[in-house]
């Protein structure tokens, strides 16, 4: 179902914050994809027109976190192997990273982690019947986009994140709103809407920290729930096996994520073994 946010909430969320605009290359690619018979050669040429973007695409698709069996050496090969929709999702994420950046290592680490989690989420989606691989990848890249934007706006926002992560049963967003009168989930939702991402991705971003997203109380769509669930598994695996740190997300939402995806304990163990062999 489509979600709406009250005008006063939007005004408060965006007070003094600029949402990055969607660049022309994405508009051109999406225009081609909307055709009855889209041409992958045109999509590849649009990517190749930007040398920096082409290099970033090749670096991403050839990384172990995307898991291609064979290295690709051109944007045209990437579009052919991955498909136009997947290639577009990767391009969207890379452009977003360029649009929402800043000084210092913290934001670089944020985007590196986001791309790694996206690769893991894409693999998890492949193991689920009719799993939304493309949307899972895009969701993992976008779902925390409000964090670097708020980091740019508020010098003490990293401290807010630490407080929110260690707040126990207190909602993550409540800590953010108390300190900054906004929260990264609502801001991320507005960015995703502004970039015309699929509704399920927008909706999932809005509720990705809320365990109630898996109940009927919030009325969140099944596809958005699936994206949230996949992302919970991907983030927890990444934190525990790559960053080698404990995560509070599993205690909050892990059991609901497994239940929604219909994974038994044995199937989850098998999934972790597969992810470990590929990524850890």
C-alpha positions in Angstrom: 0.0 0.0 0.0 1.2 3.6 -0.6 2.4 5.5 2.4 1.9 9.2 3.0 3.6 11.5 5.5 1.8 14.5 6.9 3.0 17.9 5.5 4.1 19.2 8.9 6.3 16.1 9.4 7.9 16.6 6.0 8.5 20.2 6.7 10.1 19.4 10.1 12.2 16.6 8.6 13.6 18.7 5.8 14.1 21.9 7.8 17.6 23.1 6.7 18.3 19.9 4.8 18.7 19.7 1.0 17.7 16.4 -0.7 20.1 15.7 -3.6 18.5 15.9 -7.0 18.3 13.0 -9.4 20.8 13.5 -12.2 20.1 13.5 -15.9 21.7 10.2 -16.7 19.2 8.3 -14.5 16.3 10.1 -16.2 17.7 9.0 -19.6 18.2 5.4 -18.5 14.8 5.1 -16.9 13.2 6.6 -20.1 14.8 3.8 -22.1 13.7 1.2 -19.6 10.1 2.3 -19.9 10.0 1.5 -23.6 8.2 -1.6 -24.8 11.5 -2.9 -26.2 14.4 -1.2 -24.3 17.8 -1.4 -25.9 20.7 -2.6 -23.6 23.2 -0.9 -25.9 21.7 2.5 -25.2 21.8 1.8 -21.5 25.4 0.8 -21.8 26.3 3.9 -23.8 24.7 6.2 -21.3 26.8 4.6 -18.5 30.0 4.7 -20.7 29.5 8.4 -21.4 30.8 9.1 -17.8 34.3 7.6 -17.4 34.2 7.8 -13.6 30.8 6.1 -13.4 31.9 3.3 -15.8 35.0 2.7 -13.6 32.8 2.6 -10.4 30.3 0.2 -12.0 33.1 -2.2 -13.1 34.7 -2.0 -9.6 31.4 -2.8 -8.0 30.3 -5.7 -10.3 33.7 -7.3 -10.1 33.9 -7.2 -6.3 33.4 -10.4 -4.3 30.3 -8.8 -2.7 28.5 -8.9 -6.0 29.6 -12.4 -6.7 29.9 -12.7 -10.5 31.6 -15.9 -11.7 33.5 -14.1 -14.4 35.1 -10.6 -14.4 33.6 -8.1 -16.7 35.6 -5.4 -18.5 33.0 -3.0 -19.9 29.7 -1.4 -19.1 28.2 -3.2 -22.1 29.3 -6.6 -20.7 28.0 -5.6 -17.3 24.5 -4.7 -18.7 24.5 -8.0 -20.7 25.5 -10.2 -17.8 23.4 -8.5 -15.1 20.5 -7.3 -17.1 19.4 -3.7 -17.5 17.4 -3.4 -14.3 20.2 -4.7 -12.1 22.8 -2.5 -13.9 20.5 0.5 -13.4 20.2 -0.3 -9.6 24.0 -0.3 -9.3 24.3 2.9 -11.2 21.6 4.5 -9.0 23.5 3.5 -5.9 26.8 4.8 -7.2 25.4 8.1 -8.2 23.7 8.4 -4.9 27.1 7.8 -3.2 28.6 10.6 -5.3 25.7 13.0 -4.5 25.7 12.3 -0.7 29.3 12.6 0.3 31.6 14.8 2.4 35.0 15.1 4.0 36.5 12.4 6.2 36.8 8.7 6.3 33.5 8.1 8.2 31.3 8.6 5.1 33.6 6.5 2.9 33.3 3.7 5.4 29.5 4.2 5.5 29.2 3.8 1.7 31.7 0.9 1.6 29.6 -1.0 4.2 26.4 -0.1 2.3 27.8 -1.6 -0.9 29.0 -4.7 0.9 25.6 -5.3 2.6 23.9 -4.7 -0.7 25.9 -7.5 -2.3 25.1 -9.8 0.6 21.4 -8.9 0.4 21.4 -9.6 -3.3 22.8 -13.1 -2.6 20.2 -13.8 0.1 17.4 -12.7 -2.3 18.7 -15.3 -4.8 18.1 -18.1 -2.3 14.5 -17.2 -1.7 11.8 -18.4 -4.2 11.0 -15.3 -6.4 13.4 -13.3 -4.2 13.6 -9.6 -5.2 17.3 -9.6 -6.0 17.4 -6.2 -7.8 15.2 -4.4 -5.2 17.1 -6.1 -2.3 20.4 -4.7 -3.6 18.9 -1.2 -4.2 17.2 -1.2 -0.8 20.4 -2.1 1.1 22.2 0.8 -0.6 19.4 3.3 0.0 17.8 2.4 3.4 20.3 4.3 5.5 20.8 7.2 3.1 19.5 9.6 5.8 22.6 8.9 7.9 25.3 10.6 5.8 22.9 13.5 5.1 22.3 14.0 8.9 26.0 13.5 9.5 26.7 16.5 7.2 24.1 18.6 8.9 24.8 17.8 12.6 28.3 17.5 13.9 27.1 15.4 16.9 25.0 13.0 14.9 27.6 10.1 15.2 27.0 10.3 18.9 23.3 10.2 18.4 23.8 6.9 16.4 25.7 5.4 19.3 23.0 6.4 21.7 20.2 5.0 19.4 22.0 1.7 18.8 22.4 1.2 22.6 19.0 2.4 23.6 17.6 -1.0 24.3 13.8 -1.1 23.8 13.5 2.6 23.0 12.8 3.2 19.3 15.8 4.2 17.2 14.0 7.1 15.6 12.8 8.5 19.0 16.4 9.1 20.0 17.1 10.8 16.7 14.0 13.0 16.9 14.8 14.0 20.5 18.2 15.3 19.6 17.7 16.6 16.1 13.9 16.9 15.5 14.2 14.4 12.6 15.2 10.8 11.9 17.1 9.1 9.2 14.3 6.7 8.2 11.8 9.4 7.4 14.5 11.4 5.6 15.6 8.4 3.7 12.0 7.8 2.7 11.7 11.3 1.3 15.0 10.9 -0.6 13.8 7.6 -2.1 10.4 9.2 -3.1 12.3 12.1 -4.6 14.4 9.7 -6.7 11.2 7.8 -7.8 12.3 4.5 -6.4 9.8 1.6 -6.3 7.1 2.1 -3.7 8.1 -1.0 -1.8 11.6 0.3 -1.4 10.4 3.7 -0.1 7.9 2.0 2.3 10.6 -0.4 3.6 13.0 2.5 4.2 10.4 4.3 6.3 9.9 1.2 8.6 13.2 -0.6 8.5 14.0 0.0 12.2 10.5 -0.8 13.4 9.7 -4.4 14.5 6.0 -3.6 14.1 6.6 -3.6 10.3 6.1 -7.4 10.4 2.7 -7.1 12.0 -0.6 -6.1 10.6 -0.7 -3.1 12.9 1.4 -0.9 10.5 -0.1 -2.4 7.3 3.3 -2.6 5.6 3.1 -4.3 2.2 4.5 -7.9 2.0 7.2 -6.8 -0.5 8.4 -4.1 1.7 8.5 -6.5 4.6 10.5 -8.9 2.5 13.1 -6.2 1.7 13.3 -5.3 5.4 13.7 -8.9 6.4 16.5 -9.6 3.8 18.3 -6.5 4.9 18.2 -7.5 8.6 19.8 -10.8 7.7 22.4 -9.1 5.5 23.3 -6.4 8.0 23.6 -8.9 10.9 25.8 -11.2 8.9 28.0 -8.4 7.7 28.4 -7.0 11.2 29.2 -10.3 12.9 31.4 -11.9 10.2 33.1 -9.0 8.4 33.1 -6.1 10.9 33.5 -8.6 13.7 31.2 -6.7 16.0 28.0 -7.5 17.9 24.8 -6.1 16.5 21.6 -5.2 18.3 19.5 -5.5 15.1 19.1 -9.2 15.5 17.7 -9.0 19.0 15.1 -6.5 17.8 14.0 -8.0 14.5 15.9 -11.2 13.7 13.2 -13.7 14.6 10.5 -11.7 12.8 12.7 -11.5 9.7 13.2 -15.3 9.6 9.5 -15.9 10.2 8.5 -13.6 7.4 11.0 -15.2 5.0 9.8 -18.7 6.0 13.3 -19.8 7.0 13.7 -22.7 9.5 16.7 -22.8 11.8 18.3 -25.4 9.6 17.7 -23.3 6.4 19.1 -20.3 8.1 22.3 -22.2 9.1 22.7 -23.4 5.5 22.3 -19.8 4.3 24.9 -18.5 6.7 27.3 -21.2 5.5 26.8 -20.1 1.9 27.4 -16.5 2.8 30.5 -17.4 4.8 31.9 -19.3 1.9 31.3 -16.3 -0.4 32.0 -13.3 1.7 33.6 -14.0 5.1 
